[in-house]
Structure formats: structure tokens, C-alpha cells
Amino acid sequence: MLKQLMISKKIEQRKAELEELLKQEQGLKTRSDELEAAIEEAKTDEEMATVEEETTKLEKEQEELKEKKTRLEGEIAALEGELEELKGK
């Protein structure tokens, strides 16, 4: 019983973390849209270099976020499997 409660709490925490990552993902989407507009508006080499630098940073952040989401989703699935196994006993 206590083990089930502990696992449930861990699942709850992981899901809260995942929800936060989804909010961050939306923020990155907004930045991506803004960068898309900036690319269209850039006229000088300096402006293009700045946009390119920001694009590289954004892509790195998106990749890191994707990795965190994948890890959390895996942890949640494993914990839910463990919880189901305990409930079946």
C-alpha cells in the first residue's frame, strides 16, 4: 500500500514536470515564429548573423527539451507499469 502511494506520488511529480516542459515548448514555438519573421525582415549580414545565432540557440533548446520530455515520458510509463503490477498482486 505504501509503495503504491509512493509510486503514485512520483507519477504525479513527473507529470507536473512534463506539464512545465509543455509550457516551455509553447514558448519555444513562439520564439520560432518570431525568428521566422526576423529571417524575412533581416537585410544586412549582421542582422542575418544575429538571427542565425538565435536560430542555433533555439534549435539546441528544442533538442534538449525533446530529450527531457522523452526521458520523463519513459519514467512515467515505467512507474505506471510498476503501479499496475503492484495493484495486480
C-alpha positions as CSV (number, residue, x, y, z in Angstrom):
1,M,0.0,0.0,0.0
2,L,2.7,2.5,0.9
3,K,4.7,1.5,-2.1
4,Q,1.7,2.2,-4.3
5,L,1.3,5.6,-2.7
6,M,4.9,6.4,-3.2
7,I,4.8,5.4,-6.9
8,S,1.6,7.4,-7.4
9,K,3.3,10.5,-5.9
10,K,6.3,10.0,-8.2
11,I,4.0,9.8,-11.2
12,E,2.2,13.0,-10.1
13,Q,5.6,14.8,-9.8
14,R,6.8,13.6,-13.2
15,K,3.5,14.6,-14.8
16,A,3.9,18.1,-13.2
17,E,7.4,18.3,-14.7
18,L,6.1,17.2,-18.0
19,E,3.4,19.9,-17.9
20,E,6.0,22.5,-17.3
21,L,8.1,21.2,-20.2
22,L,5.0,21.5,-22.4
23,K,4.6,25.2,-21.4
24,Q,8.3,25.7,-22.2
25,E,7.7,24.0,-25.6
26,Q,5.0,26.5,-26.4
27,G,7.4,29.4,-25.5
28,L,9.9,27.9,-27.9
29,K,7.2,27.7,-30.6
30,T,6.5,31.4,-30.2
31,R,10.2,32.2,-30.4
32,S,10.5,30.1,-33.5
33,D,7.6,32.1,-35.1
34,E,9.4,35.3,-34.2
35,L,12.7,34.1,-35.6
36,E,10.9,33.1,-38.8
37,A,9.6,36.7,-39.1
38,A,13.1,38.1,-38.3
39,I,14.6,36.0,-41.1
40,E,12.2,37.6,-43.5
41,E,13.0,41.1,-42.2
42,A,16.8,40.7,-42.0
43,K,18.5,42.9,-44.5
44,T,22.2,43.1,-43.6
45,D,24.8,40.4,-43.0
46,E,24.9,41.5,-39.3
47,E,21.2,41.0,-38.9
48,M,21.4,37.6,-40.6
49,A,24.3,36.6,-38.4
50,T,22.3,37.5,-35.3
51,V,19.2,35.7,-36.5
52,E,21.3,32.6,-37.4
53,E,22.9,32.6,-33.9
54,E,19.5,32.8,-32.3
55,T,18.2,30.1,-34.5
56,T,21.1,27.8,-33.5
57,K,20.4,28.5,-29.8
58,L,16.7,27.8,-30.3
59,E,17.3,24.5,-32.1
60,K,19.6,23.4,-29.2
61,E,17.0,24.3,-26.6
62,Q,14.3,22.5,-28.6
63,E,16.5,19.3,-28.8
64,E,17.3,19.5,-25.0
65,L,13.6,19.9,-24.3
66,K,12.7,17.0,-26.5
67,E,15.2,14.8,-24.7
68,K,13.8,15.8,-21.3
69,K,10.2,15.1,-22.5
70,T,11.2,11.7,-23.8
71,R,13.0,10.8,-20.5
72,L,10.1,11.9,-18.4
73,E,7.5,10.1,-20.6
74,G,9.6,6.9,-20.2
75,E,9.8,7.4,-16.4
76,I,6.1,7.9,-16.2
77,A,5.4,4.8,-18.3
78,A,7.7,2.7,-16.2
79,L,6.2,3.9,-12.9
80,E,2.7,3.3,-14.2
81,G,3.7,-0.2,-15.2
82,E,5.1,-0.8,-11.8
83,L,2.0,0.6,-10.1
84,E,-0.3,-1.7,-12.2
85,E,1.9,-4.6,-11.3
86,L,1.5,-3.9,-7.6
87,K,-2.2,-3.4,-7.9
88,G,-2.4,-6.8,-9.6
89,K,-0.9,-8.6,-6.6
